Amino acid sequence: FQSVPVHPGTPSFRKNWYGGNSHTRNEANDPVRNTDIVINEIMYNAPSDRRTAEFIELYNKGQLAVDLSGWRIVDGVGFEFPPGANIGPGSFLVVAADAEWMRDNYGDIPVIGNFSGQLRDSGELLRIEDSNGNLVDQVYYYPSGDWPEHADGDGSSMELKHPDMDNESPVAWADSDESQKSRMQTFTYTDIFDRVTWSPLTGGQELHMHLVGDAHMLIKNVSMKLNDSGSNLVKNPSVMSSSNSSANGWVCQGTHWGSFVENGVLNLVSDGHGDNKANRAEVDLGNLSFDKDYTLTFDAKWLWGKSRLIVQTLDHGFGTSFNIPIPNNLGTPGKPNSQSIEAAAPTLVGAFHSPAVPEPSEPVKITVRVDSSLNLNKVRVFHRADSNSGNGSWSRTTMYDNGSLGGDVVEGDGIFTATLNNYTKQGNIAQFYVEAEAVGGGVTMMPKLGPDRPAMFIIDGRKMKTNLLRERLILSNYDRRAMSSGDSATYKYNFPRMSNHFFNATFIANESEIFYNAEIRKSGSPFTRDGGSSLAHGKWKLPGDRLFRERRRSVFDASGTSEGSGTPRFYDDRIAREWMYQLGHPVNEMEFVHFVVNGDAFKLREDHEPISNDFMNRNFENGSDGTLLRIDDEWRFTDDGGNSRQSRNADWSYKGSDNPIQYHSEWIMRSREQDYDYSNFIEFVRAIGTRKFDEETINRIADRDMLCINAAVRGYDADWDTITLNRGKNAYFYRPKGGKWMLIHWDGDRVFGNSGETIIGGLSGIRTYFDKPYIKRYLNYYLTELLTKLTKGSARTEAWMRFETEAVAGTGITMTSSHYKNWFNSRESRARSHIGSPYNTNFKILTRNTPTTKSVISLNGTSPSTVYDVRIVNQEHAVSEWTSADDWNLDNVLLREGQNTIVVQGVNHEGVIVHTEEFKIVKNQDSPPVISVQSTPASLNLMTTELIEFDLGESFDPEGTELTFAWSVSPEQGIVLTGGGSKAVMSFAIPGQYSVNIKATDFDGGESEIVREVTVYGAQGFSSFKQNYLDDFWETKNIDIEDNTPERSSYSLETVDGQLHIKIINDRDYPLGLPDVSLPPSKNYVSLGDSWKYNDKNQDFGVDFSRIDFDDSSWLSAPGIFGVDTRAFPDPGLQTPLNRDSANNLLTYYFRKKFDFKDDPIGSLITLEAILDDGARFWINGQEIQRVRLPAAPAEVGWKTRASGNVSFRDEGKLLPVITIDGSGILVEGTNVLAVDLHNYSAGSSDIAMGATLDIAAQPS
């Protein structure tokens, strides 16, 4: 083995060992190795966030073809090059995650695959070895920082600028240019202007646009018209306002400050999340009218970044989101790189200043490691003093690697040095960047953006205390002034008070560890965010290639100090988190720090782990794949400075609409923003808001325990400023992927004030949930845990406060233990009062122990709120159910013949026994055996080439006698059964479904039987979905693997391991197995004005009325539209009034319409639309095809069933889609019947209406 540097000319510490047949003993090491093949392009994080589009491109920079047979990619992903694989001189080879997909989207390129695994979005080592295991090339890439920015999910690949540049240096890479691949497309959206539930507006309207993350789009020809005709209501849509008045054109602020108009085209540019506060583009609109149809039209083109565009009016009465298409052929695989340069430029690594915090009169050294395949022309540091104007001129100082000049220490080690003596006074801030130039003109800078985002240092002779983490942030005075005066002409009105734009900064930890190109901004609500130069509350983040303590982002907060927004106690927020942690609830990390910005006074701050990707991934598996919503007030800003505003609390109300626009300003998407998927959240608020849920339903949607822990703690400490009490904010709502909704604690610093404060507040939907008995008992339980273990008299909490006191001694931070102890005493009675009688209920069994002949009984009893659940010793199959806050049932309790002593235990949430009670009862005859079946595989699904094993070892006779077993399988053909007794092994030669019958017999002749269904697949009939690709026997039609293409049907094997996820666009029903045929245009069979048979006599016709042969001869006949209403309807309008009879509770009306259908029903497509007020069932030929505002199937609906809700105001009188459905098996050739039973919300309702249209597309018969 011989050791040489990884790349020629690189430092000796970057060496690698090479093996081979030769040696160079007593000579310079020179093993046989390949240096011609380089990693030239990487697509590691496509916009789809799926592995499908990932690839690694290799390039042969040598003069000879290279045989790759037996070479391997051994780190990052896995791949072995097949025999005969090679790269010609000056040629490319792409190694892909999905080679077929690459060919489909890039054409005839040199591509092989597929590699195993997935390239990590957070960065990792890619290493290629030859057939001897020797290193060929390696790159440890990172997202952003000095590495390319847009390659981190924003649409670009990462391209090597020249094959002779050291590709382990971040500045050797650049984002691929994607600006010419997408095309301008037209987008339209039509809807009514809705009368929103909170403070609707007609005048003073604005059109807002914002992006959901870093992005750049082109937008032009923006118009909004009443009924898609007449004048454009958007004022000045093709110019930029020269002030902060949106009457003069587009005003783009906050994270959208970089936007501009060029040749009438709005370049919408964002460097972060948009919102409806100060981080958007806005332009004035003319007056709008409620319930009128408006059409929005614009042309747009994606350039880079997130492709989701939000468009809405000021009050959200009109709006939607658009997914602007991203092309799939991103990057330049198999072709020359779009960012390639003619001659190799130098590469730079590790540009730093030292010391980290120089004192007055102390020289500052700037060092950088430089590597160049060409001779260097010069290496210089550009530097200048910071200024309020931000436009000072740059000075240049040469850097040396000669061991003498500029402060350089070692000659020829690749480290260049310059010493700066220009900045020597206390408080001086200097900006700098390094530039290296090779002979031939190639230039590289570090930090990579040079003068646009320079590194900084400050002269400060003061010393921070060392007893806490020290955090220092340095930013230019020009940027700092923007935080307080950003809404002025000086800054082109770009940064109003609520701007969330991050400014360039240098972060220094413990006065030693330096992070350039960090970023900082203020934070806080419109109530608390400082409008001046103070930085009491804010956020900072680091480049993606440089983490601090495995974290990229932090929040700093002044809570506990005189600058804080809450109570002046340091531990108010911490103690709640400690309690939640003890109860098993995930909480974020917090740390007290000494903190300083520029030359400000040293401050005490608290560093919070923000509730973002780092937090989610630390606490949940693949946590950032979940849905995270930040809860805030619903805001409306009526001036561009952000000072004139209105707000209302967020709550759990359903707004009568499923449009996310109605919810997203107070339930702010903070994960997977590109997906903009509010469907699960709206499912939750719809259930709560309409009160249509039971225990099983709501526990499927919401995490009962996590919600109750959160509410118990925040209720106990009287945290009035959060959603479970009196303010709809200061928390996050989180749903892990495939999981349930829970609240995440945030900003609990207005606490421990009013000891009489309620535990649960009255915001809409909150008590609807927490007052349910099956929820309240768990809230009672966790409140009891607080009272009995963590508050008054708690040794654990006393110890925690003592340790915290010792930990912060001498820091200026105080633990106000006495205040909390007083609170424990004063809050006790209010908390007990909320729990009520369950706090003192006895643990008791109430079932009478009368002798019985039953083999299975139920027990019932009571328990105090210290009990989380009840169980029976050695009877795991017994099922508990709670009927109230302190009453329980235990079902499936097994008895044996004779005396039974049943031990019932009350346990806490950790399974610890807290109460025990015995129940004795006599059973007078033999009990049958209990059969327990274990199988491998447990799914009971297998292929014909596999075996299934059954084990009955846990079966038993309650009386303790030995069991015998008998096995049979139906059908019997092709079955091989071996074993018997308590174990059996089976194989199946024929695919199909089989019933495995097991009979157990005890000594006394008692018998039990059980059946298990086994499904057997052929060799090409079963998939585990654990691979990255569908098995070859799958065929796809009208669906593709998920990639960058938006708004189309797709599938993925990456969403959840072992599952196939299919995404279907929600514009119609897509029945499985339809023939792949093209249908002719649809024909109309029922129109709004057609004549129907109807009955409004308050009679019950069940479901018989829907059948073809039903006798409706006694019914009335009249033309539609039917109903009683004063509002306008589409032509022909209301033609037939309906009877109203509230005295006799008339709720249901029946309608029948016959039509002749002469085409082929197979593969036909039925489209049904209707005007409804309020609910209805629709039938064709006796088959129910849809329900609207009625209990969901299979719930029964009768003639006295009320509609489950009123039609929303916005939908009254509108013809709306009901269903599009396959007509196969529904329609018949000849006479068909469309039937409707219409249900009113109440018999006393003032309006009711029904009209319908039916269109069918079908092949001729």
Secondary structure, DSSP 8 states (H G I E B T S, - for coil): -EEEESSTTS-TTSEEEE--S---TTS--------SEEEEEEE-S-TT-SGGG-EEEEEE-SSS-EE-TT-EEEESSBEE--TT-EE-TT-EEEEES-HHHHHHHH-S--EEE--BS---TT-EEEEEE-TTS-EEEEEEE-SSTTS-STTTTSS--EEES-TTS-TTSGGGEEE---TTTS--EEEEEEEE----SSS--SSS-EEEEEESSSEEEEEEEEEEEETT-SS--BSSTTSB-SSS-GGGSBEE-GGGTT-EEETTEEEEEESS---SSSSSEEEEB----TT-EEEEEEEEEEEEE--EEEEEETTSSSEEEEE----S--S-TTS--TT--SS---EEEEEEEESSS--TT--EEEEEEEE-SS-EEEEEEEEEE--SSS----EEEE-B-SSSGGG--STTSSEEEEEE-S--STT-EEEEEEEEEETTS-EEEESTTGGGS-EEEE-------SSSEEEEEE--HHHHHHHHHTTSGGGTT---TT----EEEEEEETTTEEEEEEEEEE---TTT--SSS--SSEEEE--TT--BTTBSEEEEE-TTSTT-SS-S-TTHHHHHHHHHHHTT-----EEEEEEEETTS--EEEEEE--SSHHHHHHHSTTGGGSEEEEE--EEEE-STTS-SEEEE---S---S---GGGTTTTEEE-SSTTT---HHHHHHHHHHHHT---HHHHHHHB-HHHHHHHHHHHHHTT-TTSTTTT-S-SEEEEE-TTS-BEEEE----S-S--TT--SS--STTHHHHHTSHHHHHHHHHHHHHIIIIISTT-HHHHHHHHHHHHHTTTTT----HHHHHHHHHHHHHHHHHHH-GGGT---EE-S----B--SEEEEEEE--TT-SEEEETT-TT-EEEESSSSEEEEEEEE--SEEEEEEEEEE-TTS-EEEEEEEEEEE-S----B---EEESTT-EEETTSEEEEE-TT-B-TT----EEEEEEES-TTEEEEEETTEEEEEESS-EEEEEEEEEE-TTS-EEEEEEEEEEE-TTS-----SSS--TT---SS-EE--S--SS-EEESSSSTT--EEE--TTS---TT---------EEEE-TT-EEEEE-SS---TTGGGSTT---TTSEEEES-EEE-SS--STT---B-----GGGT--EEEEEEEEEE-B--TT-EEEEEEEEESEEEEEETTEEEEEESS--TTS---TT---SS---GGGTT--EEEEEEE-TTT--SEEEEEEEEEE-S-TT-S-EEEEEEEEEE--B-
